């Protein structure tokens, strides 16, 4: 941590696991605040994930549509998935692109990291740009995962964000990066 911001830090005093599932580890920690007071902090530990901007040579990006149970609706998203224990993040990105879309990429670039829910989770999502994507096989989603595959131009994807069709945080953030990389040469 930067010493410059040490005056904002909270010191963990103890931690209790409230729930442990296949994906989520829910915690309740007792912490000491900068003013010496104590508070409880509830949060979710998460192993992390990747999101992939799959860009074809004609400038179209790969998207998936899938049902997300917590909100009881289908969402239009960029391909993404969780990092398996011990897996390098680039390998996760390569695996998820292939599993969800059946595509491979000629070039990979790590763009950045986002933290989608800093108020209640330590989740991080690594953002990758995959250029020159091409179909290699049929998609092979995880058991119990059902997806529609489609492609959109950057212009259409950004219009979908503006109109509220795309609201998924990792997709919106990755599209911000895609716009800068594709149009401004970041």
RAZI-V69866 format. One record per residue. RES is the residue in three letters. PSI is psi in whole degrees, -180 to 180 (none if undefined). OMEGA is omega as a letter, one per 30 degrees, with the letter a starting at -180 (NA if undefined). Layout:
res->RES psi->PSI omega->OMEGA
res->RES psi->PSI omega->OMEGA
//
This chain:
res->UNK psi->142 omega->l
res->UNK psi->132 omega->l
res->UNK psi->-29 omega->a
res->UNK psi->-29 omega->a
res->UNK psi->12 omega->a
res->UNK psi->-30 omega->a
res->UNK psi->-10 omega->l
res->UNK psi->-8 omega->a
res->UNK psi->154 omega->l
res->UNK psi->132 omega->a
res->UNK psi->121 omega->l
res->UNK psi->135 omega->l
res->UNK psi->-41 omega->l
res->UNK psi->163 omega->a
res->UNK psi->137 omega->l
res->UNK psi->131 omega->l
res->UNK psi->120 omega->a
res->UNK psi->-37 omega->a
res->UNK psi->143 omega->l
res->UNK psi->116 omega->l
res->UNK psi->-167 omega->l
res->UNK psi->-32 omega->a
res->UNK psi->-39 omega->a
res->UNK psi->146 omega->l
res->UNK psi->105 omega->a
res->UNK psi->130 omega->a
res->UNK psi->156 omega->l
res->UNK psi->112 omega->a
res->UNK psi->145 omega->l
res->UNK psi->129 omega->a
res->UNK psi->157 omega->l
res->UNK psi->127 omega->l
res->UNK psi->166 omega->l
res->UNK psi->-28 omega->l
res->UNK psi->4 omega->l
res->UNK psi->-14 omega->l
res->UNK psi->161 omega->l
res->UNK psi->146 omega->l
res->UNK psi->162 omega->l
res->UNK psi->141 omega->l
res->UNK psi->115 omega->l
res->UNK psi->134 omega->a
res->UNK psi->167 omega->a
res->UNK psi->128 omega->l
res->UNK psi->139 omega->a
res->UNK psi->143 omega->a
res->UNK psi->-7 omega->l
res->UNK psi->165 omega->a
res->UNK psi->175 omega->l
res->UNK psi->157 omega->l
res->UNK psi->141 omega->a
res->UNK psi->125 omega->l
res->UNK psi->99 omega->a
res->UNK psi->107 omega->a
res->UNK psi->120 omega->l
res->UNK psi->167 omega->a
res->UNK psi->-22 omega->l
res->UNK psi->6 omega->l
res->UNK psi->3 omega->l
res->UNK psi->150 omega->a
res->UNK psi->146 omega->l
res->UNK psi->136 omega->l
res->UNK psi->157 omega->l
res->UNK psi->150 omega->l
res->UNK psi->130 omega->l
res->UNK psi->155 omega->l
res->UNK psi->134 omega->l
res->UNK psi->109 omega->a
res->UNK psi->-45 omega->a
res->UNK psi->-31 omega->l
res->UNK psi->0 omega->l
res->UNK psi->47 omega->l
res->UNK psi->167 omega->l
res->UNK psi->145 omega->a
res->UNK psi->146 omega->l
res->UNK psi->120 omega->a
res->UNK psi->159 omega->l
res->UNK psi->153 omega->l
res->UNK psi->140 omega->a
res->UNK psi->166 omega->l
res->UNK psi->167 omega->a
res->UNK psi->153 omega->l
res->UNK psi->124 omega->l
res->UNK psi->151 omega->l
res->UNK psi->130 omega->l
res->UNK psi->-1 omega->a
res->UNK psi->136 omega->l
res->UNK psi->144 omega->a
res->UNK psi->-35 omega->l
res->UNK psi->-40 omega->l
res->UNK psi->-37 omega->l
res->UNK psi->-46 omega->a
res->UNK psi->-45 omega->l
res->UNK psi->-46 omega->a
res->UNK psi->-48 omega->a
res->UNK psi->-41 omega->l
res->UNK psi->-44 omega->a
res->UNK psi->-46 omega->a
res->UNK psi->-48 omega->a
res->UNK psi->-27 omega->a
res->UNK psi->-17 omega->a
res->UNK psi->12 omega->a
res->UNK psi->155 omega->l
res->UNK psi->165 omega->a
res->UNK psi->149 omega->l
res->UNK psi->-22 omega->a
res->UNK psi->137 omega->a
res->UNK psi->141 omega->l
res->UNK psi->128 omega->l
res->UNK psi->126 omega->a
res->UNK psi->-35 omega->a
res->UNK psi->-173 omega->a
res->UNK psi->140 omega->l
res->UNK psi->154 omega->l
res->UNK psi->101 omega->a
res->UNK psi->-24 omega->a
res->UNK psi->62 omega->a
res->UNK psi->-18 omega->a
res->UNK psi->-19 omega->a
res->UNK psi->13 omega->l
res->UNK psi->150 omega->l
res->UNK psi->12 omega->a
res->UNK psi->139 omega->l
res->UNK psi->146 omega->l
res->UNK psi->121 omega->l
res->UNK psi->129 omega->a
res->UNK psi->126 omega->l
res->UNK psi->143 omega->l
res->UNK psi->124 omega->l
res->UNK psi->113 omega->a
res->UNK psi->159 omega->l
res->UNK psi->49 omega->l
res->UNK psi->144 omega->l
res->UNK psi->153 omega->a
res->UNK psi->130 omega->l
res->UNK psi->-27 omega->a
res->UNK psi->178 omega->l
res->UNK psi->148 omega->l
res->UNK psi->148 omega->l
res->UNK psi->72 omega->a
res->UNK psi->161 omega->l
res->UNK psi->156 omega->l
res->UNK psi->130 omega->a
res->UNK psi->3 omega->l
res->UNK psi->125 omega->a
res->UNK psi->125 omega->a
res->UNK psi->146 omega->l
res->UNK psi->138 omega->l
res->UNK psi->133 omega->l
res->UNK psi->170 omega->l
res->UNK psi->148 omega->l
res->UNK psi->150 omega->l
res->UNK psi->162 omega->l
res->UNK psi->-43 omega->l
res->UNK psi->-46 omega->l
res->UNK psi->-37 omega->l
res->UNK psi->-43 omega->l
res->UNK psi->-36 omega->l
res->UNK psi->-36 omega->l
res->UNK psi->-32 omega->l
res->UNK psi->-49 omega->a
res->UNK psi->-37 omega->a
res->UNK psi->-7 omega->l
res->UNK psi->7 omega->l
res->UNK psi->-41 omega->l
res->UNK psi->116 omega->l
res->UNK psi->-6 omega->a
res->UNK psi->124 omega->a
res->UNK psi->-43 omega->a
res->UNK psi->-35 omega->l
res->UNK psi->-43 omega->l
res->UNK psi->-46 omega->l
res->UNK psi->-46 omega->a
res->UNK psi->-36 omega->l
res->UNK psi->-32 omega->l
res->UNK psi->-48 omega->l
res->UNK psi->-45 omega->a
res->UNK psi->-44 omega->l
res->UNK psi->-45 omega->a
res->UNK psi->-40 omega->a
res->UNK psi->-45 omega->a
res->UNK psi->-45 omega->a
res->UNK psi->-31 omega->a
res->UNK psi->-1 omega->l
res->UNK psi->28 omega->l
res->UNK psi->none omega->NA
//
